[in-house]
Structures are given as C-alpha cells and as structure tokens.
Amino acid sequence: MKKHLFSITLLSLFIFLNTSFAQNPEKKNDKKKEEVTEEIQETILEEPFDVEIQEEFTDLEDKIISESEFAIPSAPAFSLMGVTPELIPRPGVVRNFKVDWRIRDYQGAPDLAVEALPVWMIFFNSGDLDKYRNASSFARMLSTLSFSLSTASFNNTNHLGYAVKLNLFRAKDPLNDQSLLDDFHQQIQEENAETRAQIQELEGLAQETEDPELRKLYRKEIKQLKSVSQDIIRAKRQELESIRQDYTLQNWNASMLDLAFGKVYSFDRGQVDSLGIIYQGYGLWLNGGIKSGKNGYISGMVKLSKYGNDDVFQAGISMRYGNPKFNFYLESMYERTSTVFDPEFDPFEIKETNYRLSYGGDFHLSRGILLNFSLQTRFDDGFRFKDFLPIANITCLMR
C-alpha cells in the first residue's frame, strides 16, 4: 500500500512540474509582447508635441491662401467691353482661376470670360507663405497681375477681348498680414503651455526611474495628456472659419487701386474657314476704392477707350453699403464720345455726352459663387431718358 501511495505521489509531482515548465514559455512570450507594445508606445510618445500644433498652423495657412479674397470683381475683359452689371469696376485680387457668365437672355449661350493670375500660379502658388512674405514688395505686386479673355455679343456683333490688370495698392493683404496667422499660432501655444510642461516633466521622470511599473504609469499619464491636447487642437479647427470670417468682415471694404488695359476684336461666327477677326480698339482705365466706415465703400474709375471711329472718355463714382455676404450699390457715370468721320473731301467730328445711373448689388451664393445684378439707365446731356437695361452676371471661383 505504501509503495502504491509513493508511486502516485511521484507521478503527481512529475505532472505538476511538466505543467509548470509548459506554461513558462507562454508567460515569457506574453511578457515579451507587453515589452514590445510598451516600446512602440514609447516611440510614439517621443514624437514632438509641437508637431500637432504645426500641422494645425499649416492647415490654417492653406485655408487663408485658398480663400484670401475680400471681393470677387468682374473679369477685366468684361469691364473692357462695358458689359458688366456695375459701371464702376470694383478693385480686388482673386488668387483662384475664375469664370464669369453674362446672362443676356434664355435662348442663346451666355457670354463667357475666364481669368487667372499667371505670376502667382507659377512662382507663389506652392502652399508656402514664407516664400511670398519674403519676396520684395514689387514681386508681391506682380503676383496680382491677372489675365482675362472673354467673348460677348452686343450691338449685333460678336466680340472677343482680352485684358490685363495689376493691383497697385491694397491696404490689407491677408497673405502678408502677420497678425492674422501669428495670433492664432500664439493662442494655440499658450493654451497648451501648461499641458506641454506636464508632459515634459513626466517624460523626464519616465526616463530617470528604473521601476518598470512606475515607468509604465508615467507613460500612461503622458498618453492621456497628449490625447486630451490633441482633442483640444482638433477642436480649434472649428474656430478657423470664424477667424477668417471676422477678418473678412473687418476688411472686406479695404482700400485698393487697380490699373488695367485691354484690346477688343470683332469676329463672325458665320464664316466656315475662319472667324474673320478684326481689330476694333482698346481700353485703359484706373479704378480704386476707399473704405468708408464698417459697412461703406466708395469707388471710382477713369477710363479712356477707342472703338472703331469712337474715342470715349468715362469717369464715374460708386457708393456701396453692406457686408462681405451681400452689398448694394448706386453708381453714376459721365460718358463723352467723340466720333470722327473722314469722308474723302470733308472730314468732320460728332460729339455726344451721356449720363448713366446704375442700381444693383452683389450677393454671395457661396464662398466661391457670386451673383452680380443691376438696372442701368442712360440719359442724354439734357438728362432726358434714353434707355433702360437689366444685367446679371454669375462668377464662379474654381477652388
């Protein structure tokens, strides 16, 4: 009996030892996995905390670049032909490819104009604001050079025109306004200063301690602090739109000055082998605007143009009231036309004076789509009514 009891005891001890040795490798593997996981987490936590802030700052710069316009003026090629709703072109810089549609009727195709800024697109449209800020003032001015091409039909004739425009002065430039971006950057830094100090302190303690459990606790606390900070930074995204809106609201009517020049041609769509393009004339004009309070804007224009035998001088003033979303304007323009006829033996000249009044407005259907409309009336030199013309344009930014 004793022999059987001794044998059973030895067998039980053997089974226990085998089971223990069989479980040890599994425990070792689990422990090794935990160590690898901790190493991965530690590597992730070693990433600089300021990287998240810098990424958010870069996102803000990209948004400011893509939505930097205070206003969306009509294409200069349309202004050259005098087919825009407003009599006095509004100055402005649009750094996106732009398309204008002139709505004449609901039967034929609308007149069309396209506009782009070649210097900006080639040299500065890289997403790096430092390149633009570090450029000379002359280079930044050249970046506003725009080229537009348009077709329009009026006076029973098809017209083709092009124009170049340069912004000579702007009181506010969001791309070169250090306060707009730097204030936001500083705000993020200040709001996260305390958290960043706690993280740095815990990282130092985690490196100094030799206790694995204590190091693990420090890492867990660091991870929680970084998670909270990242949530705060992501929440700042919601403030980006309000920051841009506030800046635009304060500066939508900033003072500006533009200079433009263009040429007009006529063509015949009916020809089969060619368009029959014929040079008709040119135009040169200077237009600018001055801020008038929070909601007002006063702009003016002086324009010299020649079309066929007609030499035209135009000067006018426009008063706007509103905000970046919508504004209404009242315009008045003086127009003097001198037509020279040159018969073979008896040349003579006819002069005509007209006055124009326009009532209209701009309405932003969205951030990139503008509806511009007006009712134009024309009077002769005795202020007798001559004609009445409603015009509407739709402008779209190709963001």
C-alpha positions in Angstrom: 0.0 0.0 0.0 2.8 2.3 0.9 4.5 1.6 -2.4 1.3 2.5 -4.4 1.0 5.7 -2.4 4.6 6.6 -3.1 4.2 5.9 -6.8 1.1 8.1 -7.0 2.9 11.0 -5.2 5.8 10.8 -7.6 3.5 10.7 -10.6 1.6 13.8 -9.4 4.8 15.7 -8.8 6.1 14.8 -12.3 2.8 16.0 -13.9 2.9 19.3 -11.9 6.5 20.0 -12.9 5.8 19.3 -16.6 2.7 21.6 -16.5 4.7 24.4 -14.9 7.5 24.2 -17.4 5.0 24.1 -20.3 3.3 27.3 -19.1 6.6 29.3 -18.6 7.3 29.8 -22.3 3.8 31.2 -22.8 4.3 33.6 -19.9 7.6 34.6 -21.3 6.0 35.2 -24.7 3.2 37.3 -23.1 5.8 39.3 -21.2 7.8 39.9 -24.3 4.7 41.1 -26.2 4.0 43.5 -23.4 7.5 44.9 -23.6 7.3 45.3 -27.4 4.0 47.1 -27.0 5.5 49.4 -24.4 8.4 50.1 -26.7 6.1 51.0 -29.6 4.0 53.3 -27.3 7.2 54.9 -26.0 8.3 55.5 -29.6 5.0 57.1 -30.5 5.1 59.3 -27.3 8.6 60.5 -28.2 7.2 62.3 -31.2 7.5 66.1 -30.6 4.3 67.6 -29.1 4.6 70.7 -31.3 4.2 68.7 -34.4 0.4 68.6 -33.9 0.4 72.4 -33.4 2.5 73.0 -36.5 0.2 70.8 -38.6 -2.8 72.9 -37.5 -0.9 76.1 -38.2 -0.1 74.8 -41.7 -3.8 73.9 -42.3 -4.8 77.5 -41.4 -2.2 78.9 -43.8 -3.6 76.7 -46.6 -7.1 77.9 -45.9 -6.0 81.6 -45.9 -4.3 81.1 -49.2 -7.3 79.4 -50.9 -9.8 81.9 -49.5 -7.9 85.2 -49.4 -10.2 87.4 -51.5 -12.2 90.2 -49.9 -14.3 90.6 -53.0 -14.9 88.9 -56.3 -14.7 91.6 -59.0 -15.9 91.1 -62.6 -13.4 89.9 -65.2 -11.4 92.9 -66.6 -12.1 91.7 -70.1 -15.8 92.1 -69.5 -15.2 95.5 -67.9 -13.2 96.5 -71.1 -16.3 95.9 -73.2 -18.7 97.6 -70.7 -20.9 94.5 -70.4 -20.7 94.2 -66.6 -23.6 94.9 -64.3 -21.6 97.5 -62.4 -20.5 100.7 -64.3 -17.5 101.2 -62.0 -15.4 98.0 -61.7 -14.6 97.1 -58.1 -10.9 96.7 -57.4 -9.8 93.4 -55.9 -7.4 90.4 -56.1 -8.7 86.9 -56.7 -6.0 84.2 -56.5 -8.1 81.4 -58.0 -9.0 80.6 -61.6 -12.3 82.4 -62.2 -15.1 82.1 -64.7 -17.8 84.8 -65.4 -21.1 84.3 -67.2 -23.0 87.2 -68.5 -26.7 86.4 -68.7 -28.3 88.1 -71.7 -31.4 86.0 -72.4 -32.6 82.5 -72.0 -32.2 81.5 -75.6 -28.6 81.7 -76.8 -25.4 80.7 -75.0 -24.3 83.2 -72.3 -21.2 85.4 -72.8 -18.2 84.0 -71.1 -15.0 85.3 -69.5 -12.1 83.4 -67.8 -9.4 85.0 -65.6 -6.2 83.7 -64.0 -3.1 85.1 -62.3 -0.1 83.6 -64.2 2.7 85.0 -62.0 1.0 83.8 -58.8 0.4 80.4 -60.2 3.9 79.9 -61.5 6.0 81.4 -58.7 4.0 81.6 -55.5 1.2 79.1 -55.5 3.2 76.4 -53.7 1.5 76.5 -50.3 4.5 78.2 -48.7 3.5 81.6 -47.4 7.1 82.4 -46.3 8.1 82.5 -50.0 5.5 85.1 -50.6 6.2 87.1 -47.4 10.0 87.1 -48.1 9.6 88.4 -51.6 10.1 92.0 -52.5 7.1 94.4 -52.5 7.4 94.7 -56.3 7.3 90.9 -56.6 4.2 90.7 -54.4 2.6 93.4 -56.6 3.4 91.4 -59.8 1.8 88.3 -58.2 -1.6 90.2 -58.6 -1.2 90.5 -62.3 -4.2 88.9 -63.9 -5.1 87.9 -67.5 -8.6 87.6 -68.7 -10.2 86.5 -72.0 -13.8 87.0 -72.9 -16.4 86.8 -75.7 -19.5 88.9 -75.7 -22.3 89.8 -78.2 -23.7 93.3 -78.3 -24.7 95.8 -81.0 -25.5 92.8 -83.2 -21.8 92.0 -83.3 -19.7 89.2 -81.8 -16.7 90.4 -79.8 -13.5 88.9 -78.5 -11.4 90.7 -75.9 -8.5 90.3 -73.5 -7.3 92.4 -70.6 -4.5 92.5 -68.1 -5.0 94.0 -64.6 -2.5 94.9 -61.9 -3.2 95.7 -58.3 -1.1 98.8 -57.5 -2.1 99.2 -53.8 -4.1 97.3 -51.2 -4.4 98.4 -47.6 -4.8 94.9 -46.3 -3.2 91.7 -47.7 -4.2 88.6 -45.7 -1.3 86.6 -47.2 1.2 89.1 -45.8 -0.7 90.0 -42.6 1.5 88.5 -39.8 -1.1 89.3 -37.1 -3.8 87.0 -38.7 -1.7 83.8 -38.5 0.7 84.6 -35.7 -2.1 85.5 -33.2 -3.7 82.2 -33.9 -0.4 80.3 -33.6 0.4 82.1 -30.3 -3.1 81.3 -29.0 -2.6 77.6 -29.5 0.8 77.7 -27.9 -0.5 79.5 -24.8 -3.5 77.2 -24.3 -1.2 74.1 -24.4 1.7 75.6 -22.5 0.7 74.0 -19.1 -0.1 70.6 -20.7 3.2 70.7 -22.6 5.1 71.4 -19.3 3.4 68.5 -17.6 4.2 66.1 -20.4 7.9 67.2 -20.4 8.1 66.6 -16.7 6.5 63.2 -16.9 8.8 62.2 -19.8 11.8 63.2 -17.7 10.6 61.1 -14.7 9.9 58.1 -17.0 13.5 58.2 -18.3 15.0 58.5 -14.8 13.1 55.8 -13.0 14.3 52.2 -13.0 11.0 50.8 -11.8 9.1 49.2 -14.8 5.7 49.6 -13.2 6.3 53.3 -12.3 7.6 53.9 -15.9 4.5 52.3 -17.2 2.3 54.5 -15.1 4.2 57.7 -16.3 3.7 56.6 -19.9 0.0 56.1 -19.3 -0.4 59.6 -17.9 1.6 61.1 -20.8 -0.6 59.3 -23.2 -3.7 60.6 -21.6 -2.4 64.2 -21.5 -1.4 64.1 -25.2 -4.8 62.6 -26.1 -6.6 65.5 -24.3 -4.3 68.1 -26.0 -4.9 66.6 -29.4 -8.6 66.8 -28.9 -8.3 70.5 -28.0 -6.2 71.1 -31.1 -8.8 69.4 -33.3 -11.5 71.5 -31.7 -9.6 74.6 -32.8 -10.5 73.7 -36.4 -14.0 74.9 -35.7 -12.5 78.3 -34.9 -10.7 78.6 -38.2 -13.8 79.6 -40.2 -14.9 82.1 -37.7 -11.4 83.7 -37.6 -11.4 84.0 -41.4 -15.0 85.4 -41.4 -14.1 88.0 -38.7 -11.0 89.1 -40.7 -13.0 89.4 -43.9 -15.8 91.2 -42.1 -13.4 93.9 -40.9 -11.5 94.3 -44.2 -14.0 93.4 -47.0 -14.0 97.1 -48.0 -10.3 97.7 -47.6 -8.9 100.5 -49.8 -7.4 99.3 -53.2 -6.2 100.6 -56.5 -6.1 98.7 -59.9 -4.7 99.5 -63.3 -6.0 97.7 -66.4 -5.5 97.6 -70.2 -7.1 95.5 -72.9 -8.0 95.2 -76.6 -11.2 94.3 -78.4 -11.8 92.4 -81.6 -14.9 91.6 -83.6 -15.5 88.2 -85.3 -18.0 86.5 -87.4 -19.3 83.1 -86.3 -20.9 82.5 -89.7 -17.7 82.0 -91.6 -16.6 78.5 -92.3 -12.9 78.7 -92.8 -12.1 81.4 -90.3 -13.6 83.7 -87.6 -12.7 86.8 -89.6 -11.2 88.5 -86.5 -10.9 92.3 -87.0 -9.2 94.7 -84.5 -11.6 97.2 -83.2 -10.0 99.1 -80.3 -8.5 99.3 -76.8 -9.2 100.5 -73.3 -7.1 101.8 -70.5 -8.6 102.5 -67.0 -7.7 103.2 -63.4 -10.2 102.2 -60.7 -9.9 102.2 -56.9 -11.9 102.2 -53.7 -11.7 103.8 -50.3 -13.1 102.3 -47.1 -16.0 104.3 -45.6 -16.8 103.0 -42.1 -17.6 99.4 -41.3 -20.2 98.9 -44.0 -19.5 101.5 -46.7 -17.2 101.6 -49.7 -16.7 104.4 -52.2 -15.0 103.6 -55.5 -14.3 105.5 -58.7 -13.0 105.0 -62.2 -11.3 107.0 -65.0 -11.3 105.2 -68.4 -10.0 106.0 -71.9 -11.1 103.8 -74.8 -11.3 103.7 -78.6 -13.6 101.6 -80.6 -13.6 101.9 -84.3 -14.0 105.7 -85.0 -15.2 106.4 -81.5 -13.0 107.9 -78.8 -14.6 107.5 -75.4 -13.8 109.2 -72.1 -15.6 107.8 -69.0 -15.5 108.9 -65.3 -17.7 107.7 -62.5 -18.3 107.1 -58.8 -19.9 104.2 -56.9 -21.2 104.0 -53.4 -21.7 100.6 -51.7 -23.3 99.6 -48.5 -23.4 96.1 -47.0 -21.0 93.4 -45.9 -19.0 90.5 -47.4 -22.1 88.4 -47.9 -24.1 91.0 -49.8 -24.0 94.7 -50.6 -25.9 97.2 -52.7 -24.5 100.0 -54.8 -25.6 103.2 -56.5 -23.4 104.4 -59.4 -23.2 107.5 -61.6 -21.0 107.8 -64.7 -20.2 110.6 -67.1 -19.5 109.5 -70.7 -18.3 111.6 -73.6 -18.0 110.1 -77.1 -16.2 111.7 -80.0 -16.8 110.1 -83.4 -14.6 111.2 -86.3 -15.9 110.7 -89.8 -13.4 111.1 -92.6 -15.1 111.4 -96.0 -12.9 111.9 -98.9 -13.2 115.7 -99.0 -15.0 116.8 -95.9 -13.9 115.3 -92.5 -16.0 116.2 -89.5 -16.5 115.2 -85.9 -19.6 114.4 -83.8 -19.5 114.7 -80.0 -22.1 113.1 -77.7 -22.5 113.2 -74.0 -24.4 110.7 -71.9 -25.0 110.1 -68.2 -25.6 106.7 -66.7 -27.1 105.6 -63.4 -27.0 102.1 -62.1 -28.7 100.4 -59.2 -27.6 96.9 -58.2 -25.8 94.6 -55.8 -23.6 91.6 -55.2 -24.8 88.5 -53.5 -22.5 85.6 -52.5 -24.4 82.4 -53.1 -21.5 80.6 -51.5 -17.8 81.3 -50.8 -16.9 80.8 -54.4 -20.0 81.9 -56.3 -21.2 85.5 -56.7 -24.4 86.9 -58.3 -23.9 90.4 -59.6 -27.0 92.3 -60.9 -28.0 95.8 -61.8 -30.5 98.0 -63.5 -28.8 100.5 -65.8 -30.4 103.7 -67.1 -28.9 106.1 -69.6 -29.7 109.8 -70.1 -28.6 112.3 -72.7 -26.8 115.6 -72.0 -30.2 117.2 -71.2 -30.9 114.4 -68.7 -33.6 113.0 -70.9 -34.2 109.3 -70.6 -32.8 107.2 -73.4 -32.8 103.5 -72.5 -33.1 101.0 -69.7 -31.1 97.8 -69.4 -31.1 95.0 -66.7 -27.9 92.9 -66.5 -26.9 89.9 -64.3 -23.6 88.1 -64.1 -22.6 84.9 -62.3 -19.0 84.5 -61.2 -17.5 81.2 -60.1 -14.1 80.6 -58.4 -12.5 77.3 -59.4 -11.1 76.4 -56.0 
